[in-house]
Amino acid sequence: METLITGGTGLVGHHLVTALQQRGDNVRALVLPSEDANWLEERGVAVYRGNICEPDTLKAPMHGVDTVFHLAAMQGLWVPMEEYYKVNVTGTENVCRAALTASIRRIVHVSSWTIYGMGRGWTLGEEVAPEPRNDPYWITKAQGDLLVQRMIIRDRLPAAIIRPGTIFGVGDRLNFGRMAAKVREGKGLIIGSGNNALPLVYVTDVVQGLLLCAEKEQALGQAFNITNDQPLTQKQLLNAIAQELEAAPPRLHVPYPAAYSIAYAAERAVTFTGAKHPFVTRHGVTLYGTDNRHSIDKAHTELGYAPQVSIREGVRLACDWYKQEFMSAGNTSALDADPDPEELPTTTH
């Protein structure tokens, strides 16, 4: 089977490539002209240079493809809303229209749990309307999700949508690696009481959800939460990381309102200092400081989805990777580099 991945150089892309090749697929990846594709090429992936913001570059990689996994997105950059819109909305529409033109059998669009909003106070199912807060990523991912839904109805786009939790796992430098470094260095802190549930999901469980949405007829035209319904709290997560790294667990609690105010001030300061990114953001404070839970009943019933890696086991696996990658050399400098390309603008894909 011929399969195309946009965003194939990122965390999910690496694990998805491995899973697809193990089942015998011929895998293609859309990669930016300036992006390092050595890992993909070494594994026999057909690399196509292009950009989801440039529709003409999508024709060749789409030709003859059965399934498209649309992973590419912008996240984590301190840029105007318009830049996020170009990638997460217009770029998504470009991919969907190219898939229609190429008569693709199935496209699986990766949305996000953040479209629901945060701290809403109950377990959220797929029927809950998007209510993103004032954050460019959350807003444009919600717009992209709704765009795909409209195209499913209006254009008969053969699509399925997954809304994964916060993804982590082996190879995750962007989120887990930086968190582990802070805990190890004694710089970790707890926002609020720390008893809030974090909607994490291990990367291979996301891959499971992607493959089910690509294969199952029941997935066509539907959206599914793909996460773990047995979350850890913020405090449990930090303690687990500390235990695996043989470090002292964080003890300092910062009240949520204070953390949010500090983040707001840090964001404002960027305007005057010229820094590329605030040292803390309201996005990050809200992400880790509010209680968020999501139902996977629909995915379980209709797709047979069931998380295979508990969050605690995922922490162990990710910490083993972190220790091998960084602690053996006594070096965490790589974590200060730019975030993983998968979570960055498609101008880097």
ZIKAPE-V71024 format. One record per pair of residues at least 4 apart in sequence whose ideal C-beta (glycine too) atoms are under 8 Angstrom apart, sorted by the first residue. I is the first residue (numbers start at 1). J is the second residue. If there is no record, write none. Layout:
I;J
I;J
//
This chain:
1;24
1;25
1;26
1;66
1;67
2;25
2;26
2;28
2;64
2;65
2;66
2;67
3;20
3;25
3;26
3;27
3;28
3;65
3;66
3;67
3;68
3;69
4;27
4;28
4;29
4;30
4;61
4;62
4;65
4;67
4;68
4;69
5;13
5;16
5;17
5;20
5;27
5;28
5;29
5;30
5;68
5;69
5;71
6;29
6;30
6;52
6;68
6;69
6;70
6;71
6;72
6;95
6;346
6;349
7;12
7;13
7;30
7;70
7;71
7;72
7;73
7;110
7;341
7;342
7;346
7;349
8;13
8;14
8;16
8;17
8;27
8;29
8;30
8;31
8;40
8;45
8;71
9;13
9;14
9;29
9;31
9;35
9;36
9;37
9;39
9;40
9;341
9;342
9;349
10;14
10;71
10;340
10;341
10;342
10;343
11;15
11;167
11;169
11;171
11;172
11;174
11;203
11;340
11;342
11;343
12;16
12;71
12;110
12;167
12;203
12;206
12;207
12;210
12;342
13;17
13;29
13;71
13;342
14;18
14;39
14;171
15;19
15;169
15;171
15;203
15;204
15;206
15;207
16;20
16;69
16;71
16;207
16;210
17;21
17;27
17;29
17;40
17;43
17;45
18;22
18;43
19;23
19;204
19;207
19;211
20;25
20;27
21;25
21;27
21;43
21;44
26;46
27;44
27;45
27;46
28;45
28;46
28;47
28;48
28;61
28;65
29;37
29;40
29;45
29;46
29;47
29;48
30;48
30;50
30;51
30;52
30;57
30;58
30;61
30;72
30;349
31;35
31;37
31;40
31;47
31;48
31;49
31;50
31;349
32;49
32;50
32;51
32;341
32;346
32;347
32;348
32;349
33;49
33;50
33;51
34;348
35;341
35;348
35;349
37;41
37;45
37;47
38;42
39;43
40;45
40;47
41;45
41;47
48;57
48;60
48;61
49;57
50;54
50;57
50;58
50;60
50;61
51;57
51;346
51;347
51;349
52;58
52;72
52;87
52;91
52;92
52;94
52;95
52;346
52;349
53;86
53;87
53;90
53;91
53;94
53;346
53;347
54;58
54;94
55;59
55;94
55;97
55;98
57;61
58;62
58;94
58;95
58;98
59;63
59;98
59;101
59;102
61;65
62;68
62;98
62;99
62;101
62;102
62;104
63;102
64;102
65;102
65;104
66;104
66;105
66;106
67;104
67;105
67;106
67;107
67;108
67;214
68;95
68;99
68;104
68;106
68;107
68;108
69;107
69;108
69;110
69;210
69;214
70;92
70;95
70;96
70;107
70;108
70;109
70;110
71;110
71;342
72;87
72;91
72;95
72;342
72;346
72;349
73;87
73;88
73;110
73;137
73;141
73;342
73;343
73;346
74;79
74;83
74;84
74;87
74;88
74;137
74;140
74;343
74;344
74;345
74;346
75;137
75;339
75;343
75;344
76;137
76;174
76;339
76;343
76;344
77;83
77;277
77;344
77;345
78;270
78;276
78;277
78;278
79;83
79;84
79;136
79;345
80;84
80;136
81;85
81;136
81;139
81;140
82;86
83;87
83;136
83;345
84;88
84;136
84;137
84;139
84;140
85;89
85;90
85;140
85;143
86;90
86;91
87;91
87;140
87;345
87;346
87;347
88;92
88;137
88;140
88;141
88;143
88;144
89;93
89;140
89;143
89;144
89;147
90;94
91;95
91;346
92;96
92;109
92;144
92;147
92;148
93;97
93;147
93;151
94;98
95;99
95;107
96;100
96;107
96;109
96;147
96;148
96;151
96;155
96;157
96;159
97;101
98;102
99;104
99;107
99;157
99;158
99;159
100;104
100;155
100;157
104;158
105;158
106;158
106;159
106;160
106;213
106;214
106;220
107;157
107;158
107;159
107;160
108;159
108;160
108;161
108;162
108;210
108;213
108;214
109;144
109;145
109;148
109;159
109;160
109;161
109;162
110;162
110;164
110;210
111;115
111;141
111;144
111;145
111;148
111;161
111;162
111;163
111;164
111;223
112;137
112;138
112;141
112;145
112;163
112;164
113;163
113;164
113;165
113;166
113;199
113;225
113;227
113;292
113;294
114;118
114;132
114;135
114;137
114;138
114;141
114;142
114;287
115;130
115;132
115;138
115;141
115;142
115;145
115;163
116;120
116;124
116;128
116;130
116;131
116;132
116;163
116;294
117;130
117;131
117;132
117;133
117;138
118;133
118;286
118;287
118;290
118;292
119;286
119;290
119;291
119;292
120;124
120;128
120;131
120;292
121;291
122;293
123;293
123;294
123;295
124;128
124;225
124;292
124;293
124;294
124;295
125;225
125;294
125;295
125;297
125;298
126;163
126;222
126;223
126;224
126;225
126;295
126;298
130;142
130;145
130;146
132;138
132;139
132;141
132;142
133;138
133;286
134;139
135;139
135;282
135;283
136;140
137;141
137;283
138;142
138;283
139;143
140;144
141;145
142;146
143;147
144;148
145;149
145;161
145;163
145;223
146;150
147;151
148;152
148;157
148;159
148;161
149;153
149;161
149;223
150;154
151;155
151;157
151;159
152;156
152;157
152;159
152;221
158;220
159;220
159;221
160;213
160;214
160;219
160;220
160;221
160;222
160;223
160;224
161;213
161;222
161;223
161;224
162;206
162;209
162;210
162;213
162;223
162;224
162;225
162;226
163;223
163;224
163;225
163;226
163;294
164;201
164;206
164;209
164;225
164;226
164;227
165;199
165;200
165;201
165;225
165;226
165;227
165;228
165;294
166;175
166;198
166;199
166;200
166;201
166;287
167;172
167;175
167;200
167;201
167;202
167;203
167;206
168;172
168;175
168;176
168;200
168;201
168;202
168;203
168;314
168;318
169;176
169;202
169;203
169;204
169;314
169;317
169;318
170;203
170;317
170;318
170;320
170;321
171;203
171;321
172;176
172;177
172;203
172;318
172;340
173;177
173;178
173;334
173;335
173;337
173;339
173;340
174;178
174;339
174;340
174;343
175;179
176;180
176;318
176;322
177;181
177;322
177;325
177;326
177;335
178;182
178;335
179;183
179;188
179;238
179;241
180;184
180;241
180;245
180;318
180;319
180;322
181;185
181;326
181;332
181;335
182;187
182;188
183;187
183;188
183;238
183;241
183;242
183;245
183;247
183;249
183;250
184;245
184;247
184;327
184;332
185;332
186;247
186;248
188;238
188;242
188;249
188;250
188;252
189;250
189;252
189;253
189;254
190;194
190;234
190;235
190;238
190;250
190;251
190;252
190;253
190;254
191;234
191;253
191;254
191;256
191;259
191;285
191;288
191;289
192;196
192;234
192;253
192;254
192;255
192;256
192;259
192;289
193;235
193;253
194;233
194;234
194;235
194;238
194;253
195;233
195;234
195;235
195;291
196;233
196;234
196;289
196;290
196;291
196;292
197;231
197;232
197;233
197;291
197;292
197;293
198;231
198;232
198;233
198;234
198;237
198;288
198;292
199;227
199;228
199;231
199;292
199;293
199;294
200;227
200;228
200;231
200;232
200;237
200;311
200;314
201;205
201;206
201;226
201;227
201;228
201;307
202;206
202;228
202;307
202;308
202;309
202;311
202;313
202;314
202;317
203;207
204;208
204;308
204;309
205;209
205;226
205;227
205;228
205;307
205;308
205;309
206;210
206;226
207;211
208;212
208;226
208;305
208;308
209;213
209;224
209;226
209;299
209;303
209;305
210;214
210;226
211;215
212;216
212;219
212;299
212;303
212;304
212;305
213;219
213;224
213;303
214;219
215;219
216;302
216;303
216;304
218;222
218;302
218;303
219;224
219;302
219;303
222;298
222;302
224;296
224;298
224;299
224;302
224;303
224;305
225;294
225;295
225;296
225;298
225;299
226;296
226;299
226;305
227;294
227;296
227;307
228;296
228;307
228;310
228;311
229;293
229;294
229;295
229;296
229;307
230;307
230;310
230;311
231;293
231;311
232;236
232;237
232;240
232;311
232;312
232;315
233;237
234;238
234;288
234;289
235;239
236;240
237;241
237;311
237;315
238;242
238;249
238;250
239;243
239;249
240;244
240;312
240;315
240;316
241;245
241;247
241;315
241;319
242;247
242;248
242;249
242;250
243;249
244;315
244;316
244;319
244;320
245;319
245;322
245;323
245;327
254;258
254;259
254;262
255;259
256;260
256;285
256;289
256;290
257;261
258;262
259;263
259;280
259;285
259;289
260;264
260;282
260;285
260;286
260;289
261;265
262;266
262;280
263;267
263;278
263;280
263;281
263;282
263;284
263;285
264;268
264;282
265;269
266;270
266;278
266;279
266;280
266;281
267;278
267;281
267;282
268;272
269;273
269;275
269;278
270;274
270;275
270;277
270;278
277;281
280;284
280;285
281;285
282;286
283;287
284;288
285;289
286;290
296;300
296;305
296;307
297;301
298;302
299;303
299;305
300;304
300;305
300;306
309;313
309;314
309;317
310;314
311;315
312;316
313;317
314;318
315;319
316;320
317;321
318;322
319;323
320;324
321;325
322;326
322;327
323;327
323;328
324;328
325;334
326;331
326;332
326;334
326;335
332;336
333;337
338;344
339;343
339;344
340;344
341;348
341;349
344;348
345;349
//
